[in-house]
Amino acid sequence: MTAQDIESRLTDLEIKLSFTEDLVDTLNTMVTRQQDHIDLLLNEVRRLREQAPEGGPAFRSLRDELPPHY
């Protein structure tokens, strides 16, 4: 291998590393946002469960609320 080949391979690796670092940063941002959203939804579910009457039905079908003509 010549010095030029080694330099070319090193440059290619540096470029790939740069793209990989950018991808990892982007994915990390996405995962952080998703975790924040999951936390928000879990808090909402907890709040809704606290509002539900004790001993009442845990699940209510929307079909029970359809008008009689359906």
Phi and psi in degrees as GROMACS dihedral restraints (atoms count N, CA, C in turn):
[ dihedral_restraints ]
;  ai    aj    ak    al  type     phi  dphi    fc
    3     4     5     6     1   -91.1    20    10
    4     5     6     7     1   166.1    20    10
    6     7     8     9     1   -62.7    20    10
    7     8     9    10     1   -33.5    20    10
    9    10    11    12     1   -67.6    20    10
   10    11    12    13     1   -39.4    20    10
   12    13    14    15     1   -63.5    20    10
   13    14    15    16     1   -43.5    20    10
   15    16    17    18     1   -63.9    20    10
   16    17    18    19     1   -44.1    20    10
   18    19    20    21     1   -61.3    20    10
   19    20    21    22     1   -40.9    20    10
   21    22    23    24     1   -65.3    20    10
   22    23    24    25     1   -43.5    20    10
   24    25    26    27     1   -65.4    20    10
   25    26    27    28     1   -40.3    20    10
   27    28    29    30     1   -63.6    20    10
   28    29    30    31     1   -41.5    20    10
   30    31    32    33     1   -62.9    20    10
   31    32    33    34     1   -43.4    20    10
   33    34    35    36     1   -60.6    20    10
   34    35    36    37     1   -42.5    20    10
   36    37    38    39     1   -65.4    20    10
   37    38    39    40     1   -39.0    20    10
   39    40    41    42     1   -64.5    20    10
   40    41    42    43     1   -38.8    20    10
   42    43    44    45     1   -65.1    20    10
   43    44    45    46     1   -46.5    20    10
   45    46    47    48     1   -62.2    20    10
   46    47    48    49     1   -39.7    20    10
   48    49    50    51     1   -63.3    20    10
   49    50    51    52     1   -40.9    20    10
   51    52    53    54     1   -62.0    20    10
   52    53    54    55     1   -45.3    20    10
   54    55    56    57     1   -64.9    20    10
   55    56    57    58     1   -38.7    20    10
   57    58    59    60     1   -65.3    20    10
   58    59    60    61     1   -42.9    20    10
   60    61    62    63     1   -61.6    20    10
   61    62    63    64     1   -41.3    20    10
   63    64    65    66     1   -63.5    20    10
   64    65    66    67     1   -42.8    20    10
   66    67    68    69     1   -62.9    20    10
   67    68    69    70     1   -43.6    20    10
   69    70    71    72     1   -62.9    20    10
   70    71    72    73     1   -41.9    20    10
   72    73    74    75     1   -62.2    20    10
   73    74    75    76     1   -43.5    20    10
   75    76    77    78     1   -63.2    20    10
   76    77    78    79     1   -45.9    20    10
   78    79    80    81     1   -65.4    20    10
   79    80    81    82     1   -38.0    20    10
   81    82    83    84     1   -62.4    20    10
   82    83    84    85     1   -41.5    20    10
   84    85    86    87     1   -63.0    20    10
   85    86    87    88     1   -42.7    20    10
   87    88    89    90     1   -64.2    20    10
   88    89    90    91     1   -43.7    20    10
   90    91    92    93     1   -64.6    20    10
   91    92    93    94     1   -40.2    20    10
   93    94    95    96     1   -62.6    20    10
   94    95    96    97     1   -44.5    20    10
   96    97    98    99     1   -63.2    20    10
   97    98    99   100     1   -42.4    20    10
   99   100   101   102     1   -63.8    20    10
  100   101   102   103     1   -40.3    20    10
  102   103   104   105     1   -65.2    20    10
  103   104   105   106     1   -39.6    20    10
  105   106   107   108     1   -61.4    20    10
  106   107   108   109     1   -41.2    20    10
  108   109   110   111     1   -66.3    20    10
  109   110   111   112     1   -42.1    20    10
  111   112   113   114     1   -61.8    20    10
  112   113   114   115     1   -44.6    20    10
  114   115   116   117     1   -60.1    20    10
  115   116   117   118     1   -43.0    20    10
  117   118   119   120     1   -61.2    20    10
  118   119   120   121     1   -44.9    20    10
  120   121   122   123     1   -66.5    20    10
  121   122   123   124     1   -38.7    20    10
  123   124   125   126     1   -63.9    20    10
  124   125   126   127     1   -40.6    20    10
  126   127   128   129     1   -63.9    20    10
  127   128   129   130     1   -38.7    20    10
  129   130   131   132     1   -65.5    20    10
  130   131   132   133     1   -42.8    20    10
  132   133   134   135     1   -63.3    20    10
  133   134   135   136     1   -42.7    20    10
  135   136   137   138     1   -60.9    20    10
  136   137   138   139     1   -43.5    20    10
  138   139   140   141     1   -63.6    20    10
  139   140   141   142     1   -41.7    20    10
  141   142   143   144     1   -66.5    20    10
  142   143   144   145     1   -37.5    20    10
  144   145   146   147     1   -66.0    20    10
  145   146   147   148     1   -35.7    20    10
  147   148   149   150     1   -67.3    20    10
  148   149   150   151     1   -29.9    20    10
  150   151   152   153     1   -80.8    20    10
  151   152   153   154     1   -21.0    20    10
  153   154   155   156     1   -65.8    20    10
  154   155   156   157     1   139.9    20    10
  156   157   158   159     1   -66.7    20    10
  157   158   159   160     1   143.9    20    10
  159   160   161   162     1   -68.0    20    10
  160   161   162   163     1   135.8    20    10
  162   163   164   165     1    76.8    20    10
  163   164   165   166     1    -4.4    20    10
  165   166   167   168     1   -78.8    20    10
  166   167   168   169     1   171.9    20    10
  168   169   170   171     1   -64.6    20    10
  169   170   171   172     1   133.2    20    10
  171   172   173   174     1   -75.9    20    10
  172   173   174   175     1   -26.6    20    10
  174   175   176   177     1  -132.1    20    10
  175   176   177   178     1   131.4    20    10
  177   178   179   180     1  -120.3    20    10
  178   179   180   181     1   124.7    20    10
  180   181   182   183     1   -77.2    20    10
  181   182   183   184     1   138.0    20    10
  183   184   185   186     1   -66.8    20    10
  184   185   186   187     1   -21.2    20    10
  186   187   188   189     1   -64.3    20    10
  187   188   189   190     1   -27.6    20    10
  189   190   191   192     1   -67.7    20    10
  190   191   192   193     1   -19.7    20    10
  192   193   194   195     1   -99.6    20    10
  193   194   195   196     1     2.9    20    10
  195   196   197   198     1   -69.9    20    10
  196   197   198   199     1   142.1    20    10
  198   199   200   201     1   -61.7    20    10
  199   200   201   202     1   156.4    20    10
  201   202   203   204     1   -60.3    20    10
  202   203   204   205     1   -25.0    20    10
  204   205   206   207     1   -77.7    20    10
  205   206   207   208     1     1.5    20    10
